[in-house]
C-alpha cells in the first residue's frame, strides 16, 4: 500500500502564526481570538487572548472556514465578489459558518490551500492586519 500525505498546515507553523497574530494584536492594544484550520476546515489550533470578546471565538472560526472553503480571503475580496450580484449578496449570508468581515485568509503553499487563519476581536481592518502578520511568518 502506498502512503499518501495530504498537504496541510503543520501544528508548528500554526503555533508560530497564532503567536505572531497575538503579538500584532498586543501592539495595537487589541484582544483577539485566533482560529487556524487545516485544508479540510478542521480546527488545528485555537487561542483566545485574555479579555477577547466572547463573540470573537465563533467569528474567528467562521472567518477561517470561509477562507479555506472558498480559497478566498474574507473582507474586501469577498465583498467585491458578491457586491454586484443581488442574489449572491443576499443569499451568501445563509451559508453555514460564513463570515464576510475581514480577518480570514487562506494559507497557501506551492499554489495549494493548506489551511486558513481567522482573527476576530477588533475592527475587521485590525483583524485583517493581525492575520497578515501571521501569514508573513510563513514567508520568513
RACOR-V385758 format. One record per pair of residues at least 12 apart in sequence whose C-alpha atoms are under 10 Angstrom apart, sorted by the first residue. I is the first residue (numbers start at 1). J is the second residue. If there is no record, write none. Layout:
{{I:J} {I:J}}
This chain:
{{6:39} {6:114} {7:38} {7:39} {7:109} {7:110} {7:112} {7:113} {7:114} {7:115} {8:37} {8:38} {8:39} {8:40} {8:44} {8:107} {8:108} {8:109} {8:112} {8:113} {8:114} {8:115} {9:36} {9:37} {9:38} {9:39} {9:44} {9:107} {9:108} {9:109} {9:113} {9:114} {9:115} {9:116} {10:38} {10:44} {10:45} {10:114} {10:115} {11:36} {11:38} {11:44} {11:45} {12:45} {13:134} {13:135} {13:137} {13:138} {14:35} {14:36} {14:37} {14:38} {14:44} {14:45} {14:46} {14:115} {14:116} {14:117} {14:134} {14:135} {14:137} {14:138} {15:36} {15:44} {15:45} {15:46} {15:47} {15:134} {16:134} {16:135} {16:137} {16:138} {17:34} {17:36} {17:45} {17:117} {17:130} {17:131} {17:132} {17:133} {17:134} {17:135} {17:136} {17:137} {17:138} {18:33} {18:34} {18:35} {18:36} {18:45} {18:46} {18:47} {18:48} {18:117} {18:118} {18:119} {18:130} {18:131} {18:133} {18:134} {18:135} {18:137} {19:34} {19:47} {19:133} {19:134} {19:137} {20:130} {20:131} {20:132} {20:133} {20:134} {20:135} {20:136} {20:137} {21:33} {21:34} {21:117} {21:118} {21:119} {21:127} {21:128} {21:129} {21:130} {21:131} {21:132} {21:133} {21:134} {21:135} {21:136} {21:137} {22:34} {22:47} {22:48} {22:49} {22:119} {22:130} {22:131} {22:133} {22:134} {23:130} {23:133} {23:134} {24:126} {24:127} {24:129} {24:130} {24:131} {24:132} {24:133} {24:134} {25:49} {25:119} {25:121} {25:122} {25:126} {25:127} {25:129} {25:130} {25:131} {25:133} {26:49} {26:130} {28:122} {28:126} {28:129} {28:130} {29:122} {30:49} {30:51} {30:52} {30:120} {30:121} {30:122} {30:123} {30:126} {30:127} {30:130} {31:48} {31:49} {31:50} {31:51} {31:52} {31:53} {31:56} {31:120} {31:121} {31:122} {32:47} {32:48} {32:49} {32:50} {32:51} {32:52} {32:53} {32:54} {32:56} {32:57} {32:60} {32:119} {32:120} {32:121} {32:122} {32:126} {32:127} {32:130} {33:46} {33:47} {33:48} {33:49} {33:50} {33:51} {33:52} {33:53} {33:54} {33:55} {33:56} {33:57} {33:58} {33:59} {33:60} {33:61} {33:118} {33:119} {33:120} {33:121} {33:122} {33:127} {34:46} {34:47} {34:48} {34:49} {34:56} {34:57} {34:58} {34:59} {34:60} {34:61} {34:63} {34:64} {34:103} {34:104} {34:117} {34:118} {34:119} {34:120} {34:121} {34:127} {34:130} {34:131} {35:47} {35:48} {35:56} {35:57} {35:58} {35:59} {35:60} {35:61} {35:62} {35:63} {35:64} {35:65} {35:104} {35:116} {35:117} {35:118} {35:119} {35:120} {36:60} {36:61} {36:63} {36:64} {36:65} {36:68} {36:104} {36:105} {36:106} {36:107} {36:115} {36:116} {36:117} {36:118} {36:119} {37:61} {37:64} {37:65} {37:67} {37:68} {37:106} {37:107} {37:114} {37:115} {37:116} {37:117} {37:118} {38:64} {38:65} {38:68} {38:106} {38:107} {38:113} {38:114} {38:115} {38:116} {38:117} {39:65} {39:68} {39:69} {39:71} {39:106} {39:107} {39:108} {39:112} {39:113} {39:114} {39:115} {39:116} {40:65} {40:68} {40:69} {40:113} {40:114} {40:115} {40:116} {41:61} {41:62} {41:64} {41:65} {41:66} {41:67} {41:68} {41:69} {41:114} {41:115} {41:116} {42:61} {42:64} {42:65} {42:68} {42:115} {42:116} {43:61} {43:64} {43:65} {43:115} {43:116} {43:117} {44:115} {44:116} {44:117} {45:117} {46:60} {46:61} {46:117} {46:118} {47:60} {47:119} {48:60} {48:119} {48:120} {48:121} {49:121} {51:121} {52:120} {52:121} {52:122} {53:120} {53:121} {53:122} {54:120} {54:121} {55:120} {55:121} {56:118} {56:119} {56:120} {56:121} {56:122} {57:118} {57:119} {57:120} {57:121} {58:97} {58:99} {58:118} {58:119} {58:120} {59:97} {59:98} {59:99} {59:100} {59:101} {59:103} {59:104} {59:118} {59:119} {59:120} {59:121} {60:99} {60:102} {60:103} {60:104} {60:117} {60:118} {60:119} {60:120} {60:121} {60:127} {61:97} {61:98} {61:99} {61:104} {61:116} {61:117} {61:118} {61:119} {61:120} {62:74} {62:96} {62:97} {62:98} {62:99} {62:100} {62:101} {62:103} {62:104} {62:117} {62:118} {62:119} {62:120} {63:75} {63:97} {63:98} {63:99} {63:100} {63:101} {63:102} {63:103} {63:104} {63:105} {63:106} {63:116} {63:117} {63:118} {63:119} {63:120} {64:97} {64:98} {64:99} {64:103} {64:104} {64:105} {64:106} {64:107} {64:115} {64:116} {64:117} {64:118} {64:119} {65:96} {65:97} {65:98} {65:99} {65:104} {65:105} {65:106} {65:115} {65:116} {65:117} {65:118} {66:78} {66:95} {66:96} {66:97} {66:98} {66:99} {66:100} {66:104} {66:105} {66:106} {66:116} {66:117} {66:118} {67:98} {67:99} {67:100} {67:102} {67:103} {67:104} {67:105} {67:106} {67:107} {67:113} {67:115} {67:116} {67:117} {67:118} {68:104} {68:105} {68:106} {68:107} {68:108} {68:113} {68:114} {68:115} {68:116} {68:117} {68:118} {69:97} {69:98} {69:106} {69:113} {69:115} {69:116} {70:106} {70:113} {71:105} {71:106} {71:107} {71:108} {71:112} {71:113} {71:114} {71:115} {71:116} {72:104} {72:105} {72:106} {72:107} {72:113} {72:116} {73:100} {73:101} {73:102} {73:103} {73:104} {73:105} {73:106} {73:107} {73:116} {73:117} {73:118} {73:128} {74:98} {74:99} {74:100} {74:101} {74:102} {74:103} {74:104} {74:105} {74:106} {74:118} {74:124} {74:128} {75:99} {75:100} {75:101} {75:102} {75:103} {75:104} {75:105} {75:124} {75:125} {75:128} {76:100} {76:101} {76:102} {76:125} {77:100} {77:101} {77:102} {78:99} {78:100} {78:101} {78:102} {79:100} {79:101} {79:102} {99:118} {100:124} {101:120} {101:123} {101:124} {101:125} {101:127} {101:128} {102:118} {102:119} {102:120} {102:123} {102:124} {102:125} {102:126} {102:127} {102:128} {102:129} {102:131} {103:117} {103:118} {103:119} {103:120} {103:121} {103:122} {103:123} {103:124} {103:125} {103:126} {103:127} {103:128} {103:129} {103:130} {103:131} {103:132} {104:116} {104:117} {104:118} {104:119} {104:120} {104:124} {104:127} {104:128} {104:130} {104:131} {104:132} {105:117} {105:118} {105:119} {105:128} {105:131} {105:132} {105:134} {105:135} {106:118} {106:131} {106:135} {107:134} {107:135} {107:138} {108:135} {108:138} {109:138} {116:131} {116:135} {117:130} {117:131} {117:132} {117:134} {117:135} {118:130} {118:131} {119:131} {119:132} {119:134}}
